[in-house]
């Protein structure tokens, strides 16, 4: 007997037939003698529907009330799945995050899990129940509802794996694994059968939507394997783990991208110690996440500070940047929305020279202008015009994955 933790995304429970399919899979596991815990997302499209309902009422709804609203989506899924298992003649019980004590920070819409009380889950497992837990949500110490951000059900699944001592968490979605690029952009993209935590974390953080980045980070810290699989195809997917065999053979493991980004530049920033900290502490107080920061390019004892962020945060961030620019004596602020980011990820990057030159060559042949380039030991990210994104991904995949010149 072993502990099995599954997580099912919204497409896996989108309608009655799919809920019944998931129920049958879980019952089969129970019949093998396994203890089964399952985390479920809201039905596909439900979260967007709830957001649209809120926007019909208020242009700027309270984040607290939005969390109260959005947590109802997962309650639909967990209750229906429990009913489907009952119809198959087996015991199951559904719990919201508050019922099983998934405690989080108080940051509404992007809270982080701080602890999980597993007593109730273990009690029901001992009674041979399949335990179903709502993903994406938690409660604060004051019992306010919170949500973990888009894709947060992945994090719930991994967090339960940590709390219950699981060796692996299986995440089921509408894709059958992690690919070398988005197959919708690159038809020749190849499935990656095994990938390291570090590489998966970089792919997730730079736009690959197959796994929530915080779920990968949590798995990495606690050495729990994550198996990404399809709900609709009975095949092995991608295993995210520590050591990956023959990793050194691939310089680039994957190409990720992020659409609808924006760029803001604070111009003529005084070159003084602590200035950058003042700028980004001010931005952080407004809970604005930043993807890339670049400093330089100014004149004399002044620098330009440029950062990339999501397009939907642009107007707020621009206003904040203009305020801090005046406060620190900068010369001005400029920005644009129509940019995207494409990233190469692979542990081979740190030990292979010439990566940047090959990127410049590939983009040059396609007449793609690079606005910003940023690199780390296992990642190179380029900010480019939004209109050139598909062309850029294809060019990089052909050069680095397919081996074309």
LOPATI-82015 format. One record per atom (N, C-alpha, C): residue in three letters; y, x, z. Coordinates in steps of 0.1 Angstrom, whole numbers, plus 5000, padded with zeros to 4 digits. Each point is the difference from the previous one (the first is absolute). Example, Ala and Ser with C-alpha at 12.3 -4.5 7.8 and 13.67 -1.06 7.14 Angstrom:
2
ALA494351325078 ALA501249915000 ALA501250095000 SER501149964993 SER501150095000 SER501149925008 
This chain:
405
UNK498850085000 UNK501249925000 UNK501250095000 UNK501049964992 UNK501350084999 UNK501249905000 UNK501150065003 UNK501349924999 UNK500550014986 UNK500349894994 UNK500549994987 UNK501449935000 UNK501050074995 UNK501449944999 UNK500449994986 UNK500349884996 UNK500449974986 UNK501449945001 UNK500850034990 UNK501349944998 UNK500149944986 UNK500449884999 UNK500149934987 UNK501549964997 UNK500450044988 UNK501349974996 UNK500249864995 UNK501249964996 UNK500449874997 UNK499249944988 UNK499850084990 UNK499249964988 UNK498649965004 UNK499450075010 UNK498649985004 UNK499949865007 UNK501149945005 UNK499949875007 UNK501049904994 UNK500250024986 UNK501049924994 UNK499749854998 UNK498749975000 UNK499649864999 UNK498749985007 UNK499549875000 UNK498849975008 UNK498850074995 UNK499850024987 UNK498850074995 UNK500050155005 UNK501150065000 UNK500150145004 UNK499850015015 UNK500549915007 UNK499850005015 UNK498549995003 UNK499349914992 UNK498649985002 UNK499250134996 UNK500550074990 UNK499350124996 UNK500150115011 UNK501250015006 UNK500250095011 UNK499149965012 UNK499949885003 UNK499249955011 UNK498650044998 UNK499549984988 UNK498550034997 UNK499850155002 UNK500950084995 UNK499950155002 UNK499950045015 UNK500949945008 UNK500050035014 UNK498749955007 UNK499649884996 UNK498749955006 UNK498850094997 UNK500050054988 UNK498950094996 UNK500050135009 UNK501250055003 UNK500150115009 UNK499549975014 UNK500449885004 UNK499549965014 UNK498549995000 UNK499449954990 UNK498649984999 UNK499250135000 UNK500750114996 UNK499450135000 UNK500150065015 UNK500749935009 UNK500150055013 UNK501250075004 UNK501050004991 UNK501350075002 UNK500949915008 UNK500950075008 UNK501149935006 UNK501150004990 UNK500649884998 UNK501049994989 UNK501349955005 UNK501150094996 UNK501349965003 UNK500850004987 UNK500749904997 UNK500749994987 UNK501549975002 UNK500850074992 UNK501549985000 UNK500349934987 UNK500949905001 UNK500349924988 UNK501549994998 UNK500450014987 UNK501449984996 UNK500249854997 UNK501349974998 UNK500349864996 UNK499549984986 UNK499749884996 UNK499649974986 UNK501050064990 UNK499650044988 UNK500950064990 UNK501149914997 UNK501250055000 UNK501249924997 UNK500649935012 UNK499349985011 UNK500549935011 UNK501250065007 UNK500050135002 UNK501150075006 UNK501349984992 UNK499850024986 UNK501249984992 UNK500549865000 UNK499149905001 UNK500449865001 UNK500849985013 UNK499550065011 UNK500749985013 UNK501450074999 UNK500150114994 UNK501350074999 UNK500949914991 UNK499549954990 UNK500949914991 UNK500549885008 UNK499149945008 UNK500449895008 UNK501150045010 UNK499950115006 UNK501050055009 UNK501450024992 UNK499950064988 UNK501250024993 UNK500749874995 UNK499249904999 UNK500649874996 UNK500849945012 UNK499750055012 UNK500749955012 UNK501250095003 UNK499750144999 UNK501050095004 UNK500050134991 UNK501250044996 UNK500150124992 UNK499650135008 UNK500349995013 UNK499750125009 UNK499349955012 UNK498849964999 UNK499349955012 UNK499750115011 UNK500049955012 UNK499750095011 UNK498650074998 UNK499950135002 UNK498750074999 UNK499049955010 UNK500549965012 UNK499049955010 UNK499449874995 UNK500949914995 UNK499449874995 UNK499250024987 UNK500350104992 UNK499250034989 UNK498650045004 UNK499950085010 UNK498750045005 UNK499249885006 UNK500749915007 UNK499349875004 UNK499549934989 UNK500849994989 UNK499549934988 UNK498950074993 UNK500150134997 UNK499050074992 UNK498750015007 UNK499950005013 UNK498750015006 UNK499149884998 UNK500649894996 UNK499249884997 UNK499050024989 UNK500450094990 UNK499150014988 UNK498650055004 UNK499950105009 UNK498750055003 UNK499249905009 UNK500749925007 UNK499349905008 UNK499249904991 UNK500649974988 UNK499249924991 UNK498750074996 UNK500150124996 UNK498850084995 UNK499050015011 UNK500350045012 UNK499050025011 UNK499349875003 UNK500849895001 UNK499349875003 UNK499149964990 UNK500450014987 UNK499149954989 UNK498850094999 UNK500150135002 UNK498950094999 UNK499049965012 UNK500549985012 UNK499149965011 UNK499249874996 UNK500849904994 UNK499349884996 UNK498950024990 UNK500350094991 UNK499050034989 UNK498750065006 UNK500250095010 UNK498850065007 UNK499349905008 UNK500749915006 UNK499349895007 UNK499249914991 UNK500549984988 UNK499349924990 UNK498750074996 UNK499950135001 UNK498850074997 UNK499050015012 UNK500449935011 UNK499250005012 UNK500050115009 UNK501250075000 UNK500150125009 UNK501349995008 UNK500050085011 UNK501149995009 UNK501150104996 UNK501249955001 UNK501250084997 UNK501249955008 UNK500950085003 UNK501249965007 UNK501250074994 UNK501149934998 UNK501250064995 UNK501050025010 UNK500850114999 UNK501050035010 UNK501350054993 UNK501149955005 UNK501350064996 UNK500250135007 UNK500950084996 UNK500350135006 UNK500349985015 UNK500849905003 UNK500449975014 UNK498849975009 UNK499049934994 UNK498849965008 UNK499150125004 UNK500050114991 UNK499250125004 UNK500950115004 UNK501249975003 UNK500950115006 UNK500350124992 UNK500449974987 UNK500550114991 UNK501550015003 UNK500350105009 UNK501450025004 UNK500750104990 UNK501249974998 UNK500850084990 UNK501450035006 UNK500750094993 UNK501450025003 UNK500849884997 UNK501249995003 UNK500849884998 UNK500850004987 UNK499750094991 UNK500850004988 UNK499449904990 UNK500749894999 UNK499549884991 UNK500050054986 UNK498949954993 UNK499750024986 UNK499450144997 UNK500150095009 UNK499350134998 UNK499650065013 UNK499449925009 UNK499550055013 UNK498850094999 UNK499850085010 UNK498950095001 UNK499149965012 UNK498750014997 UNK499049965011 UNK500050115011 UNK500149965012 UNK500050095011 UNK498749995008 UNK499349895000 UNK498849995008 UNK499249874995 UNK498750005003 UNK499249884997 UNK499049985012 UNK500049885005 UNK499149965010 UNK498749954994 UNK498950085001 UNK498849974993 UNK499049915008 UNK500449975012 UNK499049935009 UNK499549874994 UNK500949924994 UNK499549874995 UNK499250024988 UNK500350104991 UNK499250034988 UNK498650045004 UNK499950095010 UNK498750055004 UNK499249895006 UNK500649915008 UNK499349895006 UNK499449914989 UNK500749974990 UNK499549914990 UNK499050074991 UNK500150134998 UNK499050084993 UNK498750005008 UNK500150015013 UNK498850005008 UNK499349864999 UNK500849904997 UNK499449864999 UNK499649974985 UNK500050114992 UNK499549994986 UNK500949924991 UNK501350005003 UNK501049934992 UNK500550114989 UNK500349954989 UNK500950074990 UNK501449985005 UNK500750115002 UNK501449995005 UNK501050024989 UNK500949914999 UNK501050004989 UNK501350015006 UNK500850104995 UNK501350035006 UNK501149994989 UNK501149945004 UNK501150004990 UNK500650134999 UNK500250054987 UNK500750124997 UNK501449995000 UNK500850114998 UNK501450004997 UNK500949975012 UNK499449965011 UNK500949945011 UNK499650065013 UNK501049985010 UNK499850045013 UNK500949935009 UNK500150045013 UNK500949945009 UNK500650125009 UNK501349985004 UNK500650095008 UNK499649985015 UNK500550095009 UNK499849985014 UNK500549875005 UNK501049954993 UNK500649875004 UNK499449884993 UNK498950034993 UNK499249904992 UNK500849944988 UNK500950074995 UNK500749964987 UNK499050044989 UNK499949924990 UNK499250034988 UNK500750124992 UNK499250084995 UNK500550114991 UNK499150014988 UNK500550064989 UNK499250034988 UNK500150154998 UNK499050054993 UNK499850154998 UNK500650054986 UNK500549914992 UNK500550044987 UNK498949974990 UNK500549994987 UNK499149974989 UNK498850095000 UNK498849954999 UNK498850085000 UNK499550035014 UNK500649945010 UNK499750035014 UNK498749965005 UNK499349924992 UNK498649965005 UNK499150124999 UNK500250094990 UNK499250135000 UNK500150075013 UNK501350015005 UNK500250075013 UNK499349935011 UNK500049865000 UNK499349935011 UNK498550044999 UNK499450004988 UNK498650034999 UNK499750145006 UNK500850104996 UNK499750145005 UNK500350015015 UNK501049935005 UNK500350005014 UNK498949945008 UNK499449904995 UNK498849945007 UNK498850104999 UNK499950074989 UNK499050104999 UNK500150105011 UNK501350055002 UNK500350105010 UNK499649945014 UNK500549885003 UNK499849945013 UNK498649985003 UNK499249964990 UNK498649975002 UNK499050114998 UNK500550124996 UNK499250124998 UNK499250004987 UNK500549934990 UNK499350004987 UNK500150134993 UNK499050034992 UNK500050134992 UNK500749984986 UNK499949874995 UNK500649974987 UNK500549865000 UNK501149984993 UNK500549864997 UNK500049984985 UNK499449884996 UNK499949974986 UNK501149904997 UNK500850034990 UNK501249924996 UNK499749944986 UNK499949875000 UNK499749934987 UNK501249944994 UNK500250024987 UNK501249954994 UNK499649974985 UNK501049984992 UNK499849974986 UNK499850124991 UNK500050125005 UNK499850124992 UNK498750065006 UNK499350084992 UNK498850065004 UNK500150155004 UNK501250045004 UNK500250135004 UNK501450064997 UNK500250125003 UNK501250084997 UNK499850064987 UNK501049994991 UNK500050064987 UNK501050124998 UNK499750084990 UNK500950114998 UNK501549964996 UNK500149874996 UNK501349944998 UNK499849854999 UNK501049925000 UNK499949865000 UNK499349964986 UNK498849945000 UNK499449974988 UNK500849904991 UNK500949935006 UNK500849914992 UNK501050084992 UNK500450125005 UNK500950084992 UNK499350104991 UNK498850055005 UNK499250104993 UNK498649954998 UNK499649954988 UNK498749954998 UNK498950115002 UNK500350124998 UNK499050115002 UNK499950055014 UNK500749935010 UNK499950055014 UNK498550005005 UNK499750095008 UNK498650025005 UNK499949975015 UNK498949945004 UNK499849975014 UNK499750135008 UNK500650015011 UNK499850115009 UNK499049965010 UNK498850065001 UNK499049965009 UNK500250045014 UNK500650125002 UNK500350055013 UNK501450075000 UNK500749975011 UNK501450065000 UNK500350045015 UNK500750105002 UNK500450045013 UNK501049915006 UNK500150005014 UNK501049935007 UNK501450044995 UNK500250134999 UNK501450054996 UNK500449954987 UNK499150014990 UNK500349964987 UNK500249854999 UNK499249925007 UNK500149855000 UNK501349965007 UNK500450075010 UNK501249975007 UNK501250024991 UNK500050114992 UNK501150034991 UNK500149904989 UNK498849964995 UNK499949904989 UNK500649865005 UNK499549975012 UNK500549875006 UNK501550005003 UNK500550115005 UNK501450015004 UNK500950014988 UNK499550044988 UNK500850014988 UNK499849894990 UNK499349895004 UNK500049884992 UNK498749944997 UNK498950085002 UNK498649944997 UNK499849895010 UNK499849874995 UNK500049895009 UNK498649965004 UNK499050084997 UNK498649975004 UNK499750005015 UNK500850085007 UNK499850015015 UNK501450015006 UNK500149945012 UNK501250015007 UNK500150145006 UNK501250074999 UNK500150145004 UNK499750025015 UNK500449905008 UNK499850025014 UNK498549985004 UNK499349934992 UNK498549995002 UNK499450144998 UNK500450064989 UNK499550144997 UNK500350105011 UNK501349995004 UNK500450095011 UNK499249985013 UNK499749885003 UNK499349975012 UNK498550044999 UNK499449994988 UNK498750044997 UNK499950165001 UNK501050064995 UNK500150155000 UNK500150055014 UNK500849945008 UNK500250055014 UNK498749985008 UNK499249904997 UNK498849975008 UNK498750024993 UNK500150074988 UNK498850044992 UNK499149894998 UNK500549884996 UNK499249894996 UNK500049994984 UNK498949994994 UNK499949994986 UNK500449864995 UNK500749994989 UNK500349874994 UNK499449994987 UNK499349894998 UNK499349984987 UNK500749884993 UNK500750034989 UNK500749904992 UNK499149954990 UNK499849865000 UNK499049944991 UNK500549874994 UNK499449964990 UNK500349874993 UNK499349885007 UNK500749895001 UNK499349885005 UNK499249944989 UNK500250044988 UNK499449924989 UNK498950084992 UNK499950135003 UNK499050084994 UNK499250085010 UNK498749995000 UNK499250065010 UNK499750144996 UNK501050095003 UNK499850144996 UNK500850085010 UNK499750135001 UNK500750095008 UNK501450024995 UNK500950025009 UNK501450014997 UNK500550145002 UNK501150025008 UNK500550135003 UNK499950025015 UNK499550115004 UNK499850045014 UNK501250095004 UNK500849965010 UNK501050095005 UNK499550075012 UNK500050135000 UNK499450075011 UNK500650145002 UNK499550085009 UNK500550135003 UNK499750104989 UNK498950065001 UNK499650104990 UNK499449944988 UNK500550044988 UNK499649944987 UNK499350124992 UNK498849984996 UNK499350104993 UNK500650034987 UNK500150134996 UNK500550044987 UNK501449964997 UNK500749995011 UNK501449954999 UNK500950114992 UNK499650125001 UNK500850114994 UNK499949994984 UNK499149934995 UNK499849994985 UNK501249924994 UNK500549915008 UNK501149924994 UNK501450045006 UNK500850054991 UNK501450045005 UNK500849875004 UNK499949904991 UNK500749875002 UNK498949895002 UNK500149935011 UNK499049905003 UNK500549864995 UNK501349985000 UNK500549874996 UNK501550004997 UNK500449904993 UNK501449984997 UNK500449865005 UNK501050005009 UNK500549885005 UNK501449974995 UNK500449885002 UNK501449974996 UNK500649895008 UNK501349995001 UNK500749905007 UNK501149954992 UNK500049874997 UNK501049934992 UNK501149955008 UNK501149964994 UNK501149945006 UNK500650085012 UNK500350124997 UNK500650095010 UNK501550014997 UNK500850055009 UNK501450024999 UNK500450145005 UNK501150054994 UNK500550135004 UNK501449995006 UNK500250065011 UNK501450005006 UNK500350155003 UNK501250044996 UNK500550135002 UNK501350005008 UNK500150075011 UNK501250025008 UNK500650134995 UNK501150004994 UNK500650114993 UNK501050085009 UNK499950134998 UNK501050095007 UNK499949995016 UNK498750015004 UNK499850005015 UNK500350145006 UNK500850015010 UNK500350135006 UNK498750075004 UNK499950134997 UNK498850085002 UNK500150055015 UNK499749915009 UNK500150035014 UNK498649975007 UNK499650075010 UNK498849975008 UNK500149865006 UNK498949924998 UNK499949875006 UNK500549894992 UNK500750034988 UNK500549894992 UNK498949914994 UNK499050064995 UNK498949934994 UNK499349915011 UNK499950055012 UNK499449925011 UNK500849885003 UNK501450025000 UNK500949885002 UNK499849904989 UNK499950044988 UNK499849914989 UNK498849915001 UNK498950075002 UNK498749935000 UNK499649945013 UNK500650045011 UNK499849925012 UNK500849874999 UNK501150004994 UNK500849884998 UNK499249904991 UNK499450054989 UNK499249924991 UNK498749955007 UNK499450085008 UNK498849975007 UNK500249885010 UNK501250005006 UNK500349895009 UNK499949864994 UNK500250004987 UNK499949874993 UNK498649984994 UNK499050085004 UNK498649984996 UNK499850014985 UNK500850094994 UNK499850024985 UNK499250124998 UNK498849984993 UNK499150114997 UNK500450074988 UNK499950135000 UNK500450094989 UNK498850074994 UNK500050014987 UNK498850074993 UNK500250154998 UNK501250034995 UNK500350154998 UNK501450035004 UNK500250125005 UNK501450055003 UNK500150134993 UNK501250024994 UNK500350134993 UNK501450035004 UNK500250135004 UNK501450055003 UNK500350124991 UNK501250004995 UNK500550114992 UNK500849954988 UNK500450104992 UNK500849964988 UNK501449985002 UNK500550035012 UNK501549985003 UNK500850124995 UNK501250015004 UNK500950114997 UNK500650065013 UNK499950135000 UNK500650085011 UNK499349965013 UNK500749965010 UNK499549975013 UNK499649855002 UNK499849944989 UNK499549865000 UNK498749984992 UNK499249915004 UNK498749974993 UNK500049854997 UNK499249974990 UNK499649864998 UNK498749975006 UNK499949885007 UNK498849965006 UNK499549874993 UNK498850014994 UNK499549894992 UNK498649955006 UNK499949875000 UNK498749955005 UNK499549884992 UNK498749985000 UNK499449894992 UNK499449905009 UNK500249874997 UNK499549905008 UNK499649884992 UNK499449905005 UNK499649884993 UNK501349924995 UNK499949944988 UNK501149944994 UNK500549885009 UNK499249935007 UNK500449885007 UNK500850045013 UNK500050135003 UNK500850055011 UNK501350064996 UNK500350014987 UNK501150074994 UNK501349965005 UNK500349874999 UNK501449955003 UNK500350035015 UNK499049985009 UNK500350035014 UNK500250155002 UNK499150084994 UNK500150145002 UNK501350064994 UNK500449944989 UNK501250054993 UNK501249985010 UNK500149885006 UNK501049975009 UNK500050095012 UNK498850035006 UNK499950095011 UNK500450144996 UNK499650044988 UNK500450144996 UNK501550014998 UNK500649904995 UNK501550014999 UNK500750015013 UNK499449935010 UNK500650005014 UNK499850145006 UNK498850064999 UNK499850135005 UNK500750114993 UNK500249984986 UNK500850104992 UNK501450015005 UNK500649895003 UNK501450005006 UNK500050075013 UNK499049975008 UNK499950065014 UNK499950155000 UNK499350064990 UNK499750145000 UNK501050084991 UNK500849924993 UNK501050074991 UNK499450044986 UNK499049924996 UNK499450034986 UNK500949954990 UNK499850044987 UNK501049974990 UNK499749864993 UNK498849955002 UNK499749874994 UNK498549974999 UNK499749884995 UNK498649964999 UNK499849944986 UNK498850034994 UNK499749944987 UNK498549975001 UNK499649904991 UNK498649975000 UNK499649924988 UNK498749984998 UNK499549924989 UNK498649945004 UNK499749894994 UNK498749945003 UNK498950034991 UNK500250024987 UNK499050004990 UNK499250134999 UNK499450045011 UNK499250125000 UNK498649975005 UNK499050094997 UNK498749985005 UNK499550145005 UNK498950015006 UNK499450125005 UNK498650024996 UNK499650114994 UNK498650034997 UNK499650135007 UNK498850005005 UNK499650125008 UNK498650054996 UNK499950135000 UNK498750064999 UNK499550045013 UNK498749975003 UNK499550035013 UNK498650084999 UNK499950105008 UNK498750085000 UNK500150125008 UNK499050035008 UNK500050125008 UNK500150134992 UNK499649994987 UNK500150124992 UNK501450044996 UNK501049925003 UNK501450034996 UNK500550125008 UNK499650015012 UNK500650115008 UNK499550144996 UNK498850004993 UNK499550134996 UNK500050034985 UNK500749914993 UNK500150024985 UNK501550004996 UNK500450114994 UNK501450014995 UNK500149934986 UNK501249984997 UNK500349944986 UNK499949854999 UNK499849935012 UNK499949854999 UNK501349944995 UNK501150055006 UNK501349954997 UNK500350034985 UNK499750114995 UNK500250044986 UNK499349904991 UNK498849975003 UNK499249904992 UNK500649865000 UNK500549965012 UNK500749875001 UNK501250004991 UNK500850105001 UNK501250014991 UNK499750004985 UNK498950074997 UNK499650004986 UNK499549864995 UNK499249945009 UNK499449864996 UNK501249904999 UNK500950015009 UNK501249904999 UNK500950044989 UNK500250134997 UNK500850044989 UNK499649954987 UNK498750004998 UNK499449954987 UNK500249854999 UNK500149935011 UNK500249865000 UNK501549965001 UNK500950105001 UNK501449975002 UNK500349935012 UNK499350035011 UNK500249945013 UNK500950095009 UNK501149955005 UNK500950085009 UNK499549985014 UNK500050125008 UNK499650005014 UNK501350005008 UNK500249905008 UNK501249995008 UNK499950095012 UNK498849995007 UNK499850085012 UNK498550045000 UNK499750125005 UNK498650045001 UNK499950055015 UNK498949965006 UNK499750045014 UNK498650045001 UNK499750105008 UNK498650055001 UNK499650035014 UNK498749995003 UNK499450055012 UNK498750074997 UNK499250045010 UNK498850074997 UNK499049934991 UNK500049865001 UNK499049934992 UNK500649894992 UNK501350014997 UNK500749894993 UNK501250054993 UNK500249954987 UNK501250024993 UNK500549864996 UNK501249965003 UNK500649874997 UNK501250024991 UNK500149924990 UNK501150004991 UNK500749864999 UNK501350005001 UNK500849884999 UNK500549994986 UNK499749904993 UNK500349984986 UNK500649864997 UNK500549984988 UNK500549874996 UNK498849905001 UNK500349885005 UNK499049895000 UNK499349984987 UNK500850004989 UNK499649964987 UNK498950104995 UNK500050125005 UNK499150114995 UNK498750015009 UNK499849915009 UNK498950025010 UNK498650004993 UNK499749904993 UNK498749994993 UNK499750134992 UNK501050034992 UNK499950124991 UNK499850135009 UNK500650015011 UNK499950115009 UNK498650015006 UNK499549895005 UNK498650005006 UNK499050044989 UNK500149944988 UNK499150034990 UNK500050154996 UNK501250054999 UNK500250154996 UNK499350095011 UNK500349975013 UNK499450085010 UNK498549995001 UNK499549884998 UNK498549985001 UNK499350074988 UNK500650004989 UNK499450074988 UNK500150155003 UNK501050055006 UNK500250145002 UNK499150055011 UNK500049935012 UNK499450065012 UNK498649945002 UNK499749884996 UNK498749945003 UNK499150014987 UNK500549974989 UNK499250004988 UNK499950144993 UNK501050095004 UNK499950134995 UNK500650024986 UNK500849904996 UNK500750014986 UNK501350085002 UNK500450064989 UNK501250085000 UNK501149934992 
